[in-house]
């Protein structure tokens, strides 16, 4: 088993918790505190083609006095408009009630000894509490929780703005843990050693100062550490380039350097591969050469490094029954001579394979063209896989064998999303989540050995879905590819183009948009007569690695055309029309929104642009941006710059276009996607004479919310804006 998640790196680097669940009156530049129109810059190559020709480069100074003065003026104007709308107060209260409700399902995590851990936030625990109970107690309606760590109390005692980012505990006892604490929600964290039995920080224990990166236990007195060790130890992306082995009592400077990557790498990190009893079977180092290509090195007992014979595009997925599980993201011929395909899940007997790379691999699963593996975990003796077919999920349980691995399918609800959760190392129990757009989330406990499944918990309905339905349609993209999308709506909606509709998209980093129950979308939009649409465009992972690769780099425009095709199809079906159609997306999805705004503004009347990428000629220069060159290409290479500048929203904003008033929001403390992207987008739009609403949360990280109150405010602002633009006739500005 992999007790610290390496596969989560991609999610950490690129994802955002701004999910599909989750927006105006204008004033003059002078009265709003907006940036005065910049003088026209004469240059070869166009606006912002270089730093010298970008009049808003100063907005990239995150905490600069001039930039923050601009932010505060923008916030004051936007909040006065949106919070002044009579609908805001109700929407805010409804959002707050939802995010702070106590009848949510507490997400369970098995400890090694079979207890259940959970991290919980509500109105009384705004920052959250790490707590523990027994499995039997968890299965009751009112579990008896014991507090392990109260983050609110810790923050108050230390007068610090702590945001809990997780813990890594030493198997198998899991008494000693490294707690990740972020100042205000940044990706960078401080690591502190904590005794989960004594429930206090270890006096004289491990403390690692704020940095991106992490640490993994080898044993009680030894850590693998990837951090900022000083000048020359971070990649161009701002992530660790060095892995050290640190003994208890050593300083970071005294720790032994095991591996040093290259500045052009995304990151390097260390982790241990352990069996179900917590025994270390391999000490590994991952070198992420780019976002999708990596090397894995094994550290021998004497400190030597041996590169594992794996393809560059592959992921180690776990260890079960002594067999190493690997997913492939490229066609590959193994040292054994066997050939495998993109998307395959394969396995080797670990010890035999480490001794001889020519050891035969077993093909465990080969998804079809319309299938994708969306998650997996291992129990003590079984492999559990969430397999999706045309964006509908099922759960398979595989039993390791000498030949083909036999599998069974768990008896769960159909035509929904399923997620494989925490798995027991004592036996074969595993939690499985089930959800749909109109199906409140439920949690099931499965015995992977017997196939028995029991519903353990379910959420009450958070909005009235009476008379609502979900349809799945397909739109033909510009190159003829059929793009699936879901429409959530009232069954009796008129097909006359009059329905206020929000189209959500992401379209990158192999991140799939799967059906899921969103109480806030339901309460703040659907229940009020809105229609919600989710586009499964290329660039995502809905149909596996090939679906993602189809929109990589020089093919990025395909994903934009897919999104446009869905909008055109909605209008052709008379579900909605341009005055009633809005779009929403965050992070990479914010780039998606910018591309739609600059390429097909005639299709939309609203855009919620969340923590976006926008200046794609400088994305690789800002914070973690260099790590995304594998997704977009490198603007410093002329051939690649040529395809990027064709769609980079910042440079492609023009005067005299039918741009609707947009709502852009970001976070000052976002240390992943630079807030300068959003700031510069708003400033440029204002310079060109367009109305724009801009809001910057001066706390919180890439998720744009350090606590539940801020999350509720963001949601209320978004849906107030959407109401003004799509539900009012004519749209308010």
GIMO-V414214 format. One record per residue. N is the residue number from 1. D_FIRST is the distance of its C-alpha to the first C-alpha in Angstrom with 1 decimal. Layout:
# GIMO-V414214
<<N;D_FIRST> <N;D_FIRST>>
This chain:
# GIMO-V414214
<<1;0.0> <2;3.8> <3;5.9> <4;8.9> <5;9.9> <6;11.5> <7;12.5> <8;14.4> <9;16.8> <10;19.1> <11;19.4> <12;20.2> <13;22.7> <14;24.6> <15;24.0> <16;26.2> <17;26.1> <18;29.6> <19;28.8> <20;31.5> <21;32.1> <22;32.7> <23;44.6> <24;52.5> <25;55.4> <26;55.9> <27;58.0> <28;59.4> <29;57.5> <30;59.8> <31;59.5> <32;55.7> <33;54.9> <34;53.5> <35;53.6> <36;57.1> <37;57.3> <38;56.4> <39;59.1> <40;58.8> <41;57.2> <42;58.7> <43;56.2> <44;55.4> <45;52.4> <46;52.5> <47;51.2> <48;48.3> <49;48.0> <50;47.7> <51;47.3> <52;51.1> <53;51.7> <54;49.3> <55;51.4> <56;48.5> <57;46.4> <58;47.2> <59;45.0> <60;42.0> <61;42.8> <62;40.3> <63;42.2> <64;45.5> <65;48.6> <66;50.1> <67;46.8> <68;46.2> <69;49.8> <70;49.3> <71;46.1> <72;47.9> <73;50.9> <74;48.8> <75;46.9> <76;50.1> <77;51.6> <78;48.7> <79;48.1> <80;51.9> <81;51.9> <82;48.8> <83;48.9> <84;52.6> <85;52.1> <86;53.0> <87;49.7> <88;47.4> <89;47.8> <90;46.9> <91;43.9> <92;42.7> <93;43.0> <94;41.3> <95;38.4> <96;38.2> <97;38.4> <98;35.4> <99;33.1> <100;34.1> <101;34.1> <102;32.6> <103;32.1> <104;29.0> <105;25.8> <106;23.8> <107;20.3> <108;18.0> <109;14.6> <110;13.3> <111;13.2> <112;11.7> <113;15.2> <114;15.7> <115;17.9> <116;18.1> <117;18.3> <118;20.3> <119;22.0> <120;25.5> <121;28.6> <122;32.1> <123;35.7> <124;35.4> <125;32.1> <126;32.6> <127;30.1> <128;27.8> <129;26.5> <130;23.0> <131;23.4> <132;22.0> <133;23.0> <134;22.3> <135;21.0> <136;24.6> <137;26.2> <138;24.1> <139;25.3> <140;28.9> <141;31.1> <142;31.3> <143;28.2> <144;29.0> <145;27.0> <146;26.9> <147;26.9> <148;24.5> <149;25.8> <150;28.7> <151;28.7> <152;32.3> <153;33.5> <154;31.8> <155;33.3> <156;36.7> <157;36.7> <158;35.9> <159;37.9> <160;35.0> <161;33.8> <162;30.2> <163;27.7> <164;24.3> <165;21.5> <166;18.5> <167;16.8> <168;14.0> <169;13.8> <170;13.2> <171;10.9> <172;11.8> <173;15.2> <174;14.6> <175;18.4> <176;18.7> <177;17.7> <178;18.7> <179;20.7> <180;21.5> <181;25.1> <182;27.0> <183;30.8> <184;31.9> <185;28.8> <186;28.5> <187;25.3> <188;26.1> <189;24.9> <190;25.8> <191;23.0> <192;24.0> <193;22.6> <194;22.8> <195;23.0> <196;21.7> <197;23.6> <198;26.8> <199;26.1> <200;27.6> <201;26.9> <202;26.9> <203;30.3> <204;30.2> <205;26.5> <206;24.6> <207;26.3> <208;25.7> <209;28.4> <210;28.1> <211;26.5> <212;24.2> <213;20.9> <214;18.4> <215;17.0> <216;13.8> <217;13.9> <218;13.9> <219;15.9> <220;18.5> <221;21.0> <222;19.2> <223;17.9> <224;17.1> <225;19.6> <226;20.6> <227;23.8> <228;27.5> <229;28.8> <230;32.3> <231;34.4> <232;32.9> <233;29.3> <234;28.5> <235;28.5> <236;31.2> <237;28.9> <238;28.7> <239;25.1> <240;24.0> <241;25.0> <242;24.1> <243;21.1> <244;22.2> <245;21.0> <246;22.7> <247;23.7> <248;24.8> <249;28.4> <250;28.4> <251;29.5> <252;27.8> <253;30.7> <254;30.1> <255;26.4> <256;25.8> <257;25.4> <258;22.7> <259;23.0> <260;25.6> <261;25.5> <262;28.5> <263;30.3> <264;30.0> <265;26.2> <266;24.5> <267;22.3> <268;20.1> <269;17.0> <270;14.7> <271;11.1> <272;8.8> <273;6.0> <274;5.0> <275;5.3> <276;6.4> <277;9.3> <278;8.2> <279;9.6> <280;9.5> <281;9.4> <282;10.6> <283;12.3> <284;12.8> <285;15.5> <286;16.0> <287;19.7> <288;20.6> <289;24.0> <290;24.9> <291;23.3> <292;22.1> <293;22.2> <294;19.9> <295;19.2> <296;16.1> <297;17.2> <298;15.8> <299;17.3> <300;18.7> <301;19.7> <302;23.1> <303;22.2> <304;22.9> <305;21.3> <306;20.5> <307;19.9> <308;17.5> <309;19.6> <310;18.2> <311;20.6> <312;21.4> <313;20.5> <314;16.9> <315;13.5> <316;10.1> <317;8.4> <318;4.9> <319;4.6> <320;6.8> <321;9.8> <322;9.6> <323;9.9> <324;9.0> <325;9.6> <326;12.2> <327;14.8> <328;18.2> <329;20.8> <330;23.6> <331;25.3> <332;24.3> <333;25.5> <334;23.0> <335;24.3> <336;24.6> <337;27.2> <338;25.3> <339;25.8> <340;23.5> <341;24.3> <342;23.3> <343;20.8> <344;19.4> <345;15.8> <346;15.5> <347;13.4> <348;14.1> <349;13.7> <350;12.0> <351;14.5> <352;17.4> <353;16.7> <354;16.5> <355;19.7> <356;21.4> <357;20.6> <358;23.0> <359;20.8> <360;21.1> <361;18.4> <362;18.2> <363;19.1> <364;17.1> <365;18.9> <366;21.8> <367;23.0> <368;26.7> <369;28.7> <370;28.6> <371;25.0> <372;21.9> <373;18.2> <374;18.0> <375;14.5> <376;11.5> <377;8.6> <378;7.1> <379;8.7> <380;9.0> <381;10.9> <382;11.4> <383;10.7> <384;12.7> <385;14.6> <386;17.3> <387;20.0> <388;23.3> <389;26.6> <390;29.4> <391;27.5> <392;27.1> <393;23.8> <394;22.5> <395;19.2> <396;18.3> <397;16.3> <398;15.5> <399;15.6> <400;14.5> <401;17.8> <402;19.9> <403;21.8> <404;21.3> <405;18.4> <406;20.4> <407;19.8> <408;21.5> <409;22.2> <410;22.0> <411;25.5> <412;25.4> <413;28.3> <414;29.3> <415;30.1> <416;27.8> <417;24.7> <418;21.4> <419;18.2> <420;14.8> <421;14.0> <422;11.9> <423;10.3> <424;10.8> <425;8.9> <426;12.5> <427;13.5> <428;13.3> <429;14.8> <430;14.0> <431;16.3> <432;18.1> <433;20.8> <434;24.0> <435;26.7> <436;29.6> <437;32.4> <438;34.6> <439;32.1> <440;31.0> <441;27.3> <442;26.0> <443;22.8> <444;21.9> <445;19.8> <446;18.8> <447;18.1> <448;16.2> <449;17.6> <450;21.2> <451;21.3> <452;23.1> <453;22.9> <454;24.8> <455;25.8> <456;25.0> <457;26.6> <458;28.7> <459;30.4> <460;34.2> <461;35.9> <462;36.6> <463;39.2> <464;41.8> <465;40.6> <466;43.6> <467;45.0> <468;42.1> <469;40.3> <470;37.8> <471;38.8> <472;37.0> <473;39.3> <474;39.1> <475;41.0> <476;42.2> <477;41.3> <478;43.7> <479;42.4> <480;42.4> <481;38.7> <482;38.2> <483;36.2> <484;35.0> <485;35.5> <486;35.6> <487;38.6> <488;38.5> <489;42.1> <490;44.8> <491;45.9> <492;49.5> <493;49.1> <494;52.1> <495;51.7> <496;54.1> <497;52.0> <498;52.4> <499;48.9> <500;47.2> <501;44.0> <502;40.9> <503;38.9> <504;35.4> <505;33.6> <506;30.9> <507;30.6> <508;28.3> <509;24.9> <510;23.6> <511;23.5> <512;24.4> <513;27.0> <514;26.1> <515;28.4> <516;27.9> <517;30.1> <518;31.7> <519;34.0> <520;35.7> <521;36.4> <522;37.8> <523;39.9> <524;41.0> <525;41.7> <526;41.5> <527;43.4> <528;46.1> <529;46.7> <530;44.4> <531;42.4> <532;38.9> <533;37.6> <534;34.2> <535;34.3> <536;31.5> <537;32.7> <538;31.5> <539;29.4> <540;26.9> <541;24.1> <542;25.6> <543;26.1> <544;23.3> <545;23.5> <546;27.1> <547;28.3> <548;27.1> <549;28.5> <550;31.9> <551;32.6> <552;31.3> <553;33.8> <554;37.2> <555;36.4> <556;35.5> <557;38.9> <558;37.7> <559;35.4> <560;38.4> <561;40.6> <562;38.2> <563;38.4> <564;42.2> <565;42.4> <566;40.8> <567;43.3> <568;46.1> <569;45.0> <570;45.0> <571;48.5> <572;49.7> <573;48.6> <574;50.6> <575;47.6> <576;48.5> <577;50.6> <578;50.6> <579;52.1> <580;49.4> <581;46.3> <582;43.9> <583;40.6> <584;37.6> <585;34.5> <586;32.7> <587;31.3> <588;31.2> <589;32.8> <590;35.5> <591;36.3> <592;36.5> <593;39.1> <594;41.0> <595;41.2> <596;42.6> <597;45.0> <598;46.4> <599;46.4> <600;47.4> <601;48.7> <602;51.2> <603;48.5> <604;47.4> <605;49.0> <606;46.1> <607;42.9> <608;40.3> <609;38.7> <610;35.8> <611;34.5> <612;35.4> <613;35.4> <614;39.1> <615;40.4> <616;38.6> <617;40.7> <618;39.4> <619;35.8> <620;34.4> <621;36.5> <622;35.3> <623;32.2> <624;29.0> <625;31.1> <626;30.8> <627;27.2> <628;28.4> <629;30.7> <630;28.3> <631;29.0> <632;32.7> <633;34.1> <634;35.9> <635;39.2> <636;40.4> <637;40.6> <638;43.8> <639;42.7> <640;39.6> <641;41.6> <642;44.0> <643;41.6> <644;40.1> <645;43.5> <646;44.4> <647;42.2> <648;41.6> <649;42.9> <650;44.4> <651;46.6> <652;47.5> <653;48.9> <654;52.6> <655;55.7> <656;57.5> <657;54.4> <658;53.9> <659;50.9> <660;50.4> <661;49.8> <662;46.1> <663;43.9> <664;41.6> <665;39.4> <666;37.0> <667;35.9> <668;37.2> <669;34.0> <670;31.9> <671;30.6> <672;28.9> <673;31.7> <674;34.9> <675;37.4> <676;40.1> <677;39.3> <678;40.3> <679;43.2> <680;44.7> <681;44.5> <682;46.4> <683;48.9> <684;49.6> <685;50.1> <686;52.6> <687;54.4> <688;54.9> <689;56.4> <690;53.7> <691;52.8> <692;49.3> <693;47.4> <694;44.9> <695;42.9> <696;40.6> <697;38.5> <698;39.1> <699;35.9> <700;32.4> <701;30.1> <702;29.2> <703;28.8> <704;32.5> <705;32.3> <706;31.5> <707;32.3> <708;33.2> <709;36.9> <710;36.5> <711;34.4> <712;37.1> <713;39.8> <714;38.1> <715;37.8> <716;41.5> <717;42.7> <718;41.0> <719;42.5> <720;45.8> <721;46.1> <722;45.1> <723;47.7> <724;50.4> <725;49.7> <726;49.1> <727;50.6> <728;53.8> <729;56.6> <730;57.3> <731;54.1> <732;54.6> <733;54.4>>
